[in-house]
Structure formats: C-alpha cells, structure tokens
Amino acid sequence: MVKAADRAKNPARSSVWLEQRAARSGGGPAGLDRDRIVAAAIRMLDEEGLAKLSMRKLATELNVTAMSLYWYVDTKDDIIEYAVDTGYGEVDVEAVDAAGDWRDRIRVLALEYRRMLVRHPWMSTCAGQYLNIGPHAIAVGSKIQEAIRDTGLPITRQPSAMSAVFQFVYGYGTIEAQFGRSAQQAGMSQDDFYSDAIKTFREDPQFTEALEDMTDLLDERASHANVTAIWDRDFDYALDVLIAGIEVMVERSRTEEPQQ
C-alpha cells in the first residue's frame, strides 16, 4: 500500500488501489478485519469530520491497539480511500438500471449521488483529494458514462454534459451537507437554523438597501413548509433544466459540423 511519503512525492499516482500490499506473516488481531475498520472510520467521519480522524482514536473506538490497525492498512489515507469507495457503494446502481431511458437514469444517479454526499459531509473533500478508482467508484462512473452516452450527444460533447450535471450535483450536495452540519453543530434543526439566519440579516439595518431587490425571493423561500422542501424543489427543477438543456444540445449537434 501507499506510504505517506510516496503520496506526498507523487499524489497523482498514489492510491491504495494501485499498490499490492505484502502479506503479513501470522494471524491478525482476533475479531478485527478491514471492513470493520472502515465501518468504524465512516462512523467517526460522519460524527466528527475528516480533521478529527486519527489512527489512535480509531483504535480506541475499536477497542484495539493502534498497531493492530497496521495489520490491515499502512496509513490513515488507506482507510479514507476505502471509506470513500464504500460511500460510492451506497449509490444504488441497480435502481439506475431499472430507471428506463437516459433522462430517468440521470435523475436516479443524481439523486443517489446527492443523498450520499449529504449523508457523508466529508465525502466532498475526499473526492477531490483521492483518485476515486475503487470498484464502487468505477461502477458509478460507468453508469454515468452510459447514461450520458445514450443521450445521443457526440463523444466530444459527452464529457461536458457529464460535468454540467454531476458537478452541479457535487456542488449542491456539498452545500446541503455543510448546511446540515452547521445546524447540527449549533444544536438546532435545519429549519430553525435557516429561519434564524435569514431573520438576523433581514432585520439588520446595514442590509436593508442590499436586500431590496431580493425581498420577493426571500419571501417565496420562506413560504415553504421546511428547508428540506426547499432543497428538494430546487434540486429537482435545476436537474430538469439541465436535462432539457442536454435535449436541446442533442438536437443542435445534429446540424453542427463534426467537432475536431
């Protein structure tokens, strides 16, 4: 597996999925295996965030010595990479296959990806730090490519369409997850956190002029039953806009000159 020094020297070629780990002699600690280590790491990441994860704290959570963990992994980065791929494994690819045409498959993929990012706020950061080439990540990526390929866009346009949809989902899920974490850390529900935040700056005189052109929009958002309704409504409509845009670009591509 990848050593910490190797990751620092060549991060673009460093991944737990690219290395063959030498077999350990003898037997590992009783009752411990890689899946259990990763599951515990995910619980800690969900509860405390990426910055708080350490081999020492993880060992304490598992009621083993820190050295016991090194029987199965070489570094904390190894554990995080396994955790990231486990997160991708939560995307229901079977539901994607059952969804029907490319539009419905994109919608299912987008919703599944968003929900996974919201469940695991640390995933957004890690997705940009690691290569994401574990088996589950590749399976999800393949389903995304298949759906975009089936739109009928030329191959030169397919990567752009993938970016338009799934970078939007990444950004949306990231913001939604961080908002939820902020509310949790404040000891408030998302609804109360949102209401208090909006009320605070709407009632502050220094923002009066700046908010004049936003009053109708803020009032509209306040008319919804809860924050979850706002998240869901905006996500669904934005996704419809993107899919409609792809449909338009498919038609346009049929009359364009082939791209070089």
FENUR-V945110 format. One record per backbone hydrogen bond with DSSP energy under -1.0 kcal/mol. NH is the residue of the N-H (numbers start at 1). CO is the residue of the C=O. Records with the same first field share a line. If there is no record, write none. Layout:
NH: CO, CO
This chain:
7: 3
8: 4
9: 5
10: 6
13: 10
18: 15
32: 29
37: 33
38: 34
39: 35
40: 36
41: 37
42: 38
43: 39
44: 40
45: 41
46: 42
47: 43
48: 44
49: 45
53: 50
58: 54
59: 55
60: 56
61: 57
62: 58
64: 59
71: 68
72: 69
73: 69
79: 75
80: 76
81: 77
82: 78
83: 79
84: 80
85: 81
86: 82
87: 83
88: 84
89: 85
90: 87
91: 88
93: 91
96: 92
97: 93
98: 94
99: 96
105: 101
106: 102
107: 103
108: 104
109: 105
110: 106
111: 107
112: 108
113: 109
114: 110
115: 111
116: 112
117: 113
118: 114
119: 115
120: 116
123: 120
126: 122
127: 123
129: 126
130: 126
138: 134
139: 135
140: 136
141: 137
142: 138
143: 139
144: 140
145: 141
146: 142
147: 143
148: 144
149: 145
150: 146
151: 148
152: 149
157: 154
158: 154
161: 157
162: 158
163: 159
164: 160
165: 161
166: 162
167: 163
169: 165
170: 166
171: 167
172: 168
173: 169
174: 170
175: 171
176: 172
177: 173
178: 174
179: 175
180: 176
181: 177
182: 178
183: 179
184: 180
185: 181
186: 182
187: 184
188: 183
193: 189
194: 190
195: 191
196: 192
197: 193
198: 194
199: 195
200: 196
201: 197
202: 198
203: 199
207: 204
208: 205
211: 207
212: 209
214: 211
218: 214
219: 215
220: 216
221: 217
222: 218
224: 221
230: 226
231: 227
232: 228
233: 229
234: 230
235: 231
236: 232
237: 233
238: 234
239: 235
240: 236
241: 237
242: 238
243: 239
244: 240
245: 241
246: 242
247: 243
248: 244
249: 245
250: 246
251: 247
252: 248
253: 249
255: 252
